[in-house]
């Protein structure tokens, strides 16, 4: 089984330690959780995995491929995609065009052939548009395909960003607080989609503040505090770990 594997991962900003000795395994076909209080370093981990922050120490592998110091486009080619804690869409651009951006690594026709209107480029454009519509349908967004993305509700914009990430056909998808700002009905709809990702064989790393949501979806959870892993295991184990309760869950259940 292919895995995304972090070994002794470390990030330092000068003398400040943001992450240290982080060891995690995200297997394909499962949803793995990463929780922790604000400032625990969760997004720092995601940014290192996806090449947005250079790694100070340790290694990151996708299967046998070392992506520790790879540029972002090579990391994408290795099969990783992500969403962001703060939504990053082209607000004035249509929903479907935002999703089409995600297919960039799968395009085979050149820019020149597209500009010249060659038949092969036209066929590819139509095929990608059909695939984008299928993704929008999966996220219940097909009716908004031609709307400006910035005009949608916050929850719908979140879903557009996820559809764009899935357009890259990743083996692993990293979801950075995907249900932030959503109500229970919207969250449950996304939970079903995330389960579908895992059933399709994709590895999912779910980073969330909503502990109950993570516990329902994940068979294995990692807990980060102060840049270090303080616990890992099944939801029952993690939720009953005194160190986790002290660092995070006590506030979550207050």
C-alpha positions as CSV (number, residue, x, y, z in Angstrom):
1,X,0.0,0.0,0.0
2,X,1.4,3.4,-1.0
3,X,1.9,5.9,1.9
4,X,2.7,9.5,2.5
5,X,5.4,9.3,5.1
6,X,7.0,12.0,7.3
7,X,10.2,11.0,9.2
8,X,11.7,13.2,11.9
9,X,10.3,16.3,10.1
10,X,11.6,19.6,11.5
11,X,11.1,23.3,10.7
12,X,13.0,26.1,12.3
13,X,12.6,29.8,11.8
14,X,16.0,31.0,13.0
15,X,16.1,30.0,16.6
16,X,12.4,29.3,16.8
17,X,11.3,25.6,16.5
18,X,8.0,25.4,14.7
19,X,8.0,21.6,14.2
20,X,10.3,18.9,15.6
21,X,10.6,15.1,15.3
22,X,7.3,14.7,13.5
23,X,6.7,11.2,12.3
24,X,3.5,10.4,10.5
25,X,2.1,7.9,8.0
26,X,-0.9,8.6,5.8
27,X,-1.9,5.4,4.0
28,X,-3.8,5.3,0.7
29,X,-7.5,4.4,1.0
30,X,-7.9,5.9,4.5
31,X,-8.7,9.2,6.2
32,X,-6.0,10.2,8.7
33,X,-6.6,13.0,11.2
34,X,-4.3,15.8,12.4
35,X,-5.6,17.9,15.3
36,X,-4.1,20.4,17.7
37,X,-4.8,23.8,19.3
38,X,-4.2,27.1,17.5
39,X,-0.5,27.6,16.9
40,X,0.3,23.9,17.2
41,X,2.0,23.9,13.8
42,X,-0.5,21.9,11.7
43,X,-0.5,24.2,8.7
44,X,3.3,24.4,8.9
45,X,3.4,20.6,8.4
46,X,1.1,20.9,5.4
47,X,3.1,23.7,3.9
48,X,6.3,21.6,4.2
49,X,4.7,18.6,2.6
50,X,3.5,20.6,-0.3
51,X,6.7,22.5,-0.9
52,X,5.5,25.9,0.3
53,X,8.0,25.9,3.2
54,X,11.5,24.5,3.0
55,X,12.2,21.6,5.3
56,X,14.9,22.1,8.0
57,X,15.4,18.5,8.8
58,X,13.9,15.0,8.3
59,X,12.3,13.6,5.1
60,X,9.0,13.3,3.3
61,X,8.3,10.4,1.0
62,X,5.4,9.5,-1.3
63,X,5.8,5.7,-1.7
64,X,9.5,5.4,-2.6
65,X,9.8,8.9,-4.0
66,X,11.6,11.4,-1.8
67,X,9.9,14.8,-2.1
68,X,11.6,16.5,0.9
69,X,13.2,19.3,-1.2
70,X,11.2,18.9,-4.4
71,X,9.6,22.1,-5.9
72,X,5.8,22.4,-5.7
73,X,5.2,21.3,-9.3
74,X,7.2,18.0,-8.8
75,X,5.3,17.4,-5.6
76,X,2.0,17.8,-7.5
77,X,3.3,15.4,-10.1
78,X,4.1,12.9,-7.4
79,X,0.4,12.7,-6.6
80,X,-0.3,15.4,-3.9
81,X,-2.9,18.1,-3.8
82,X,-4.2,20.3,-1.0
83,X,-6.8,22.9,0.0
84,X,-6.0,26.0,2.0
85,X,-7.1,27.3,5.4
86,X,-7.8,30.6,3.7
87,X,-9.7,30.1,0.4
88,X,-7.7,30.8,-2.7
89,X,-9.9,31.1,-5.7
90,X,-10.1,33.5,-8.7
91,X,-13.1,35.4,-7.5
92,X,-14.1,37.0,-10.8
93,X,-13.6,33.8,-12.8
94,X,-16.3,31.2,-13.2
95,X,-16.6,28.2,-11.0
96,X,-15.9,25.8,-13.8
97,X,-12.8,27.8,-15.0
98,X,-11.5,27.7,-11.4
99,X,-11.8,23.9,-11.4
100,X,-10.3,23.6,-14.9
101,X,-7.1,25.1,-13.5
102,X,-6.7,22.0,-11.5
103,X,-6.3,19.9,-14.7
104,X,-3.1,21.7,-15.7
105,X,-0.8,18.7,-15.1
106,X,-3.0,16.5,-17.4
107,X,-3.0,18.8,-20.4
108,X,-1.1,17.5,-23.4
109,X,-1.8,20.1,-26.1
110,X,0.4,23.1,-26.3
111,X,-0.6,26.7,-25.8
112,X,0.2,27.4,-29.5
113,X,-2.2,24.6,-30.6
114,X,-4.9,26.1,-28.4
115,X,-4.3,29.6,-29.8
116,X,-4.5,28.3,-33.3
117,X,-7.7,26.4,-32.6
118,X,-6.3,23.0,-33.7
119,X,-8.8,20.1,-33.5
120,X,-6.7,18.2,-30.9
121,X,-6.7,21.1,-28.6
122,X,-10.4,21.6,-29.0
123,X,-11.1,17.9,-28.2
124,X,-8.9,18.1,-25.1
125,X,-10.6,21.3,-23.9
126,X,-14.1,19.7,-24.3
127,X,-13.0,16.5,-22.5
128,X,-11.5,18.4,-19.6
129,X,-14.6,20.6,-19.3
130,X,-16.7,17.4,-19.2
131,X,-14.5,16.1,-16.4
132,X,-14.8,19.4,-14.5
133,X,-18.6,19.3,-14.8
134,X,-18.5,15.7,-13.4
135,X,-16.5,17.0,-10.4
136,X,-18.9,19.9,-9.8
137,X,-21.7,17.4,-9.9
138,X,-20.0,15.3,-7.3
139,X,-19.8,18.4,-5.0
140,X,-23.4,19.4,-5.9
141,X,-22.1,22.6,-7.6
142,X,-23.0,21.9,-11.2
143,X,-25.8,24.5,-11.2
144,X,-23.2,27.2,-10.3
145,X,-20.7,26.3,-13.1
146,X,-20.9,29.6,-14.9
147,X,-21.2,31.8,-11.7
148,X,-18.2,33.9,-10.6
149,X,-16.6,31.9,-7.8
150,X,-16.3,34.9,-5.6
151,X,-20.1,35.3,-5.6
152,X,-20.8,32.0,-4.0
153,X,-21.3,31.4,-0.3
154,X,-18.3,30.6,1.9
155,X,-19.3,26.9,2.1
156,X,-19.7,26.6,-1.7
157,X,-16.3,28.4,-2.2
158,X,-14.8,25.7,0.0
159,X,-16.3,23.0,-2.1
160,X,-15.0,24.7,-5.4
161,X,-11.5,24.7,-3.9
162,X,-11.8,20.9,-3.1
163,X,-13.1,20.2,-6.6
164,X,-10.1,22.0,-8.1
165,X,-7.7,20.0,-5.9
166,X,-9.4,16.8,-7.0
167,X,-9.0,17.8,-10.7
168,X,-5.3,17.0,-10.4
169,X,-6.3,13.4,-9.8
170,X,-4.0,13.2,-6.7
171,X,-3.2,10.0,-4.8
172,X,-3.1,12.0,-1.6
173,X,-5.2,15.1,-0.7
174,X,-4.4,17.3,2.3
175,X,-7.5,19.2,3.6
176,X,-6.6,22.1,5.8
177,X,-9.7,22.9,7.9
178,X,-12.2,22.1,5.2
179,X,-15.4,22.5,7.2
180,X,-14.5,25.9,8.8
181,X,-17.5,28.2,8.7
182,X,-19.9,25.4,7.6
183,X,-23.1,24.3,9.3
184,X,-23.8,20.7,10.4
185,X,-25.7,19.8,7.2
186,X,-22.9,21.1,5.0
187,X,-20.3,19.4,7.1
188,X,-22.1,16.1,6.9
189,X,-22.3,16.4,3.1
190,X,-18.5,16.9,2.9
191,X,-18.0,13.9,5.3
192,X,-19.7,11.7,2.7
193,X,-17.4,13.1,0.0
194,X,-14.3,12.5,2.1
195,X,-15.3,8.9,2.7
196,X,-15.8,8.6,-1.1
197,X,-12.2,9.8,-1.6
198,X,-10.9,7.1,0.7
199,X,-13.2,4.5,-1.0
200,X,-11.6,5.5,-4.3
201,X,-8.2,4.6,-2.9
202,X,-7.0,8.1,-2.1
203,X,-5.1,8.9,1.1
204,X,-6.7,11.8,2.9
205,X,-5.0,13.9,5.6
206,X,-7.7,15.8,7.4
207,X,-6.5,18.8,9.5
208,X,-9.4,20.2,11.6
209,X,-10.3,21.9,14.8
210,X,-13.6,20.1,15.0
211,X,-12.5,17.1,17.0
212,X,-15.8,15.2,16.8
213,X,-15.9,15.5,13.0
214,X,-12.3,14.1,12.8
215,X,-13.1,11.3,15.3
216,X,-16.1,10.2,13.2
217,X,-14.1,10.0,10.0
218,X,-10.7,8.8,11.0
219,X,-9.4,5.5,12.2
220,X,-6.0,7.0,13.2
221,X,-5.4,10.5,14.6
222,X,-2.2,12.4,15.3
223,X,-2.2,15.2,17.8
224,X,0.2,18.1,17.5
225,X,1.1,20.7,20.2
226,X,3.9,23.2,20.1
227,X,5.2,21.6,16.9
228,X,5.6,18.2,18.4
229,X,3.4,15.1,18.3
230,X,2.0,14.4,21.8
231,X,-0.3,11.5,20.9
232,X,-1.5,9.2,18.2
233,X,-3.8,6.3,17.8
234,X,-7.5,5.5,17.5
235,X,-10.1,8.2,18.2
236,X,-10.9,6.6,21.6
237,X,-7.2,6.5,22.6
238,X,-6.6,10.1,21.6
239,X,-9.8,11.5,23.1
240,X,-9.0,9.8,26.4
241,X,-5.3,10.7,26.5
242,X,-4.7,13.1,29.5
243,X,-2.0,15.0,27.7
244,X,-4.4,15.6,24.8
245,X,-7.2,16.7,27.1
246,X,-4.9,19.1,28.8
247,X,-3.5,20.6,25.6
248,X,-6.5,20.7,23.4
249,X,-9.7,18.7,24.1
250,X,-10.4,20.4,27.4
251,X,-10.9,23.7,25.6
252,X,-12.8,22.0,22.8
253,X,-15.4,20.6,25.2
254,X,-15.6,23.6,27.4
